[in-house]
Structure formats: C-alpha cells, structure tokens
Amino acid sequence: MNDAHAAPGDDIAVRIREFGRFWALRMGLVRSRVFGTSYSLAETRALIEIHLRRHLSQGDLRRELNLEPSVMSRMVQKLQGQGLVTVATSPDDGRQRMLALTDRGEETAELIGQRVIADIKQAIEGLSEGDARHLADLLENAQRLIEGTEARTPLQVRGIGPGDLGWVVYRQGEVYADEHSWNRRYESGIARLVADHIVAGHAVMESAWIAEIAGQRVGSCFCTRVNDERAQIENLFIEPRYRGRGAAVRLLEESIRFARGAGYAELLLVTIADWAASERIALDLGFRPTEDAVSASLPPGSAQRSWLLDLRGPR
C-alpha cells in the first residue's frame, strides 16, 4: 500500500478533533450567539459569505455552509425578515434565488467581520509576532492540504536565504535519522559541509538552492567545487511527502545550468546504491555511472553509487 494515500488512523483524527474543540471554545463558537451579536454561527457565516462574494445563489450558499435545504430556507427567511437580506430570481436561471445584502445587512456583515478579527487577535495575543505568523502559515498549509490545492501549487526554486542553511542541517538530520537510523555523525558531516559553503564557498564557482511550494521549504541542493574541471552535487534532499513531484529534477536541472555557466567540464552526483528513484532521475538527466567517489553529504561507509554528467556534450 502507498502510505501517501492510506486512510488516516484514529489517533490522527483524535488530534484534529481536539484542536477543533479547543478553538471552538477559545473563540466562543459553542454559544448560541457568537461574536457579540444576536446571530448564530451559521447566520454570521451566511452574512459574511454574501458580503464577500456578492453574486451568490441560495443553493451555492447552502452547499458552502453544508446545510439542509429546509434549514437554509428558514435562515434566509429570518434574515430577510430582519431586513438584512434580499432575495431575487436570477435573470439567467429562473430556478435560482440570488441573495444580496441590504444596506443594513452590509453594515452588520462589516461589524461581524471586525469582531471576528478582534476575537482572533485576542485569542492569540500571548504569541510573539513570529509565532503568530508561523501559526497563520501552518493554518494556510492545512487549508491547502484539505482542499487539495497544494498539489496544484507550482514549485519554485530560489537561492539560499536567511534560515535556509540551518533548515538544511536540521531537516536532513531529522528525516534520515527517522528513515535510515543515520546518527549524529552523519548530521555533523552535513553541518561541516554547510559551514564550508558559508566560509570557503566560491561565489562564482559554487551555489545552493531551496525548492519551495507555497512558501514552504521542500528541498535543497548544493553545487560545490571539486577542482577547476569538476563540480559535485551535495545535500540533494527532498521532504518525504513531496517526493515524486519533480522537486529533485528541478533542483538538479538548476545545478546543471549553474555548473555549465561556471565553466565546469563535468558534474558528479553520488547516490545511495539502492535508491532506485535517485538512479532513475540521474539516468533521465544524462548522468552515467562512473568510478566510485565519496559524498560528504552521505554517511561514511554507506553503499554509494557515482554518476557523472559530461557538461561539454549536447544539452
């Protein structure tokens, strides 16, 4: 079975449920009237959705709020009776009832929006700005995962920025310890390689990149100098749940372009011998098996396989 598509266990569902309970209590969403108004949670959501989306049918709103048709009809009648909502037949489809806010409804929706923001700010007021931004990033990522939009988010490759080098050491040490039981000796080797990149890196002859999806780091790759003729790829790493989505290929292609532009004649890649996916990618990009070499970003004594790309050949 492919673990990436396996059904989540009960323990995961319980953890998500616990956060839902916590946040509902924190925001007062279990009360019959919310955000300091005389409206229920469903009614405030309805007013906000109509306010934000303008041309919204009653059917679309019902599906958005996941309400039964009878419940939706009663709620719209109530809001209409309070002078907050108007209902009109769609000029394009006589079966559709289009919803709009009255002036009073617009004022009410804006007031609710302000109170929602105030309540959220109060709920997280104990966090530093950095922690609050981190929380917002995590929640955005959670929304993309649940909606399935993350898979359609384009992958970006960029140069190294603040915090990236620490992330390279941290994530490789953590992930490979979990997957392959590689110990602190391996992690210290990664740290030395990263330190060498900072201290002795050749600005023109060496470079490094980070792969991102929706602002989240998902991979890394370094192109380091061996000698005037040869460069070597180090620290090629992809976050486990992003493997198979083209990040490794994009990072390797960036390394190849850089090495050619820097004037190298050949580019060396060293992989773990039994990693079939890495070998397949290397072959697809034109690398060919070569004499044994050693990678500083792989554990000493591990079974390694070397691949060489002739940068002077056809592209």
N, C-alpha and C positions, 0 to 999 in steps of 0.2 A: 504494500500500500504506500502511496505517496503521502508522507506526513504533511506536506504543504496543504493538502486538501482533506485531511482527516477531520472528522467532526470533533469539536472541542469537548474536553471532558467536563464532568460535573464541577470539578474544582475551579475551572476557569469561569464557568457560568456563575458559581457562587461568589467569586471575587468581583465580577462585574455587577452582580446583584447588590453586593454590599456597598459598592461605590454609589449605585443608584439610590439606595436607601439613605446613605449619608448625605448626598447632595440634595435630595428632596427635603430632608429635614433641615438642612442648613439654609435652604432658600425658602422654607415655609410653604412648599408646594403641596403638603398634605392637608392644608387648611381648605375649607370650602370656598374661601375668598382669598385671593392672592395679590401680592404686590401692593398692599394697602388700598385695594379697590373693592367695589361691591360685586366683582365678577369672578367667575370660576376660572380655573386654569385653561379649560377648553375655550371659554369665551374670550379671554385675553389673547390666546393664540390666534383665534379667528380674526379678531380686530387687527392684530399686528400683521397677519398674513395679507389681509385685504389692503391694509395701508401700504405694505411694501410692494405688492405685486400688481396692484391696480386692477387690470382686466382679469378678473378671476371668477370662474363659474362656481356655483354652489357644489356641483359634482366634484370639481377639482379640489375644492377646499375640504370636502368630506373625505376624499382619499388622502389628502395631505395630513389631516388630523386623525385618520383611521377611525372614523365614527360611523355608527349605523345610520342609514338614511333617515329613520324616524327621529333619532336624536339630533341629527343635523337640522332637520326641518324645524323642530321645536326651538332649537337655539337661534336659528335665523329669524324665526317669528318673534322671539323675545327681543333680540337686538333691533329688529325692525320696529317693534312696538315702542322701544325706548328712544327711537329717533336717531339711532346710531348707524343703521344700515339701510340702503335702498336695494330693491330687487327689481330687475327689468329683464325682459325676454331678449335673448341675443338676436341681433339683426341678421347674423349669419346662420343661426340654427335655432329655430323656434322651440326646440326641446330643451335648450339650455337656459338656466336662470343665472344672470350675471349679477354679481354683488359689487357694491360700491359703498364707500363711507360718506355720510353726510358731513357737514362742517363740524357738527358736534362730535361725530364719530372720529374725524381726523384729530380733533383736539384730544379726545380720550385716548386714541392709539398713541399719540405722541407722548402723553403723560405716562401711559403704561410703559412705553419704551424707556423713558427717563428713569422711572422707578426700578425697572429691571436692571439697568446699568448701575444704579445706586446700590441695589441689593447685592449685585455681584461684586462690586468694589468693596462693600462692607464685608462680604464673605471671605475675601482674600486679602484683607487689609494687613494681616500679620505676615504676609510674604514680602520678601525683598522684590525689587523691580525685576531682577534677573530671574528669580524663582517664578514670579508671575508670568513672565514671558515664556519661560520653559513650560509652564503648565498650559498656556494657550497653544503652544506648538504641539504638545502632546495631544491635546483635545482635537486640534485640527487634523492631526495624523489619524486619530481614532475615527473621526468622521469619514476621512478618505478611505480607510480600510473597510468600514462597514458599508459605505455606499459603493465600494468597488471602483472608485475613481482613481485610486493610487496607481493601479495597473496601467492606466492610460496617461499618467503624468509623465512627460518626457524626461529623460535622463540628461543631466548636464555634467560636463567635465570642466573643471576650473583649476587654476593654480593653487598652491598652498597658501593658506591664510592663517590668521590667529587661531590658536587652539587645535589646528589640524594635526600637527606633529604629535602632540600628546595623545590625541584620539587614536592615531595610528598604533602607538605602542599599547595603549590601554585595550583597544578592541581586539587586536591580534592576540595579545597575551590571554585575554579572557576567552575568546572564541575557541582558539586552538587548544587551550587547556581543557575546555569542556569537550571538544570533539575528538582530540587525539592524545589527551593527557600530556601535552608538551609542558614542561615545567618552567620555573623561573630562569633557568639557564637560557632557554630559548627567548624568553621575554627580554632578558638583559642584552642578548645579541641584537634584537630589534632596536632597543634603546640606544645601543652604541652606533648602529647604522644611521639612525635618525640624528644622533649627535654629530656624527661625521658629516652628514648632509648640511647641518647648520654651520659647523665650524670650518670645515675644509671644502665645502661644496664649490664647484666651479660654475659661476653664474652663466657662462656661455655653454659649457660642456656638460652640465648636469641639470636635471629638473625633476619635479614631482607634481602629481595631480591628485585631486579628490573628485570622485564621482558623487553626484547628489541627485536625489529625487525629492521634489517638493521641499527643498531646503534641508533635507536630512542627508547626512553623510552615509553613503552605502558602499564605498570602496576607495582604494588608494593604489598608487603605483609610482615607483621611483625609477628614473633612468640615471644610472651612475657611470662614471668614467672608469674603465679598466686600464686603458692606455690610449695613445693617440688614435689607434685604429679601431678599438673595440669599446662599445658601451655594454652595460648589463642592466637588465630589469631586476629590480628588487622590490620587496614589500607589495607585491601584487596581491591584493586582498579584497574580497567581496563579502559583505554581510550575508549570513546564511539565507535569510528569507528573500534576498534579492538576487540570488544566483539563478542563472538561466534566463536573465532578462537583458543580456547584452552589455552589461557594465564592464565585464572583463575585456571583451572585444574592443569597446570604445577606449578604454584605458591603454590597451596595447597599441591600438592604432595611433593614439596620441603620442606614445613613446616612439613608435616607428617614425612618425613625421618629425619629431624633435631630433632623433638620432641622425636622420638623413640631413636635416637642416644644419646640424652641428658639424657635419663633415665626417662622421664615422663611416667605416667601411663595413662593419658588421655589428649585429646586435645579439647578445647572448641572453637566453632565458633558461632558468633552471627550475624544474618542477619536481614534485614528489613522484616517484616512479609509478605508483599505482593510481594516480589521479587521472582517470580516463578523460574527464571533461577538459582538463587543462591541456592534455596532449592533443585532443581533437581541435581545440581552438588554435594551438600552436601550428599544427599542420595546415589548417584552413588559412592562416595568415602568412604562410610561406616559410615558416621555420622548418629546419630539417635536423634530425638527430646528429649529434656531434660528439667529440670526445668528452669524457666526464669532466665536469667543473664543479665548483662549490659555490653555493649561495649563502651569503651571510644572513639572509632572512629566512633560512630553513634550519631545522635542528641539526646540530652536528651528529654524524653517524646515521642519519636517515637515508633511505634509498632514494637517490636523486637521479634525475634524467636531464641531460643538457640538450638544448636546441639552439641552433644558430641561424640567423637570417642575414643573407647577403644583401646589404643595402645598395650595392652598386648594380644589382641586377634589375630587370624590368619590374615596374611597380604594379 
